[in-house]
């Protein structure tokens, strides 16, 4: 029995040390001088993708070097960073989740479709709620649209056609339709460009039409 108690205490101490280490690295990252970040980033830009991928495997959750390595790989749109970004989708930090979704949309790797769709079809907020932050599921849908994933079209149309839209979520719907380059969306976008009460929404819809038509001409 004593051995079990000692083992439990040891586990508790090790867990406390691990948490303390994570917190220490977090504050190190948050307070790292900008000149130091720039210096590390310049160094990392000279590394190969394989070398940078190795730095993503750190067991320190808030390792600043891992974050910088991921940033450099994202700039290269290197698929080696995709598993790291998918893990970041589960971060408690909203900013990190947001960055991961945005970068996955830019890279366009098919491995991101399932985890992004899980977010997109998860719990949804009331679209009439006058909140501040954009819900994760809308940002996930926007990233999927950037990847030209056609399954999100129904959501894009739903958002673009919203009424009583206190958060102007219809702007996201218009952006999704623009990313999808869907010619079938032109009638809806044309209606929005002429009738929406918000001037910037009308301009956004017209821009989407122009982009879609330009993409059609290039095919």
Secondary structure, DSSP 4 states (H G I P E B T S, - for coil): -HHHHHHHHHHHHHHHHHHHHHHHHHHHHHH--HHHHHHHHHHHHTS-HHHHHHHTT-S-TT-HHHHHHHHHHHHTT-GGGHHHHHHHTT-S-HHHHHHHHHHHHHH--THHHHHHHHHHTS----TT---SSPPHHHHHHHHHHHTT-GGGHHHHHHHHT-SS-TT-THHHHHHHHHHHT-GGGHHHHHHHHHH-S-HHHHHHHHHHHHHHHHHHHH-
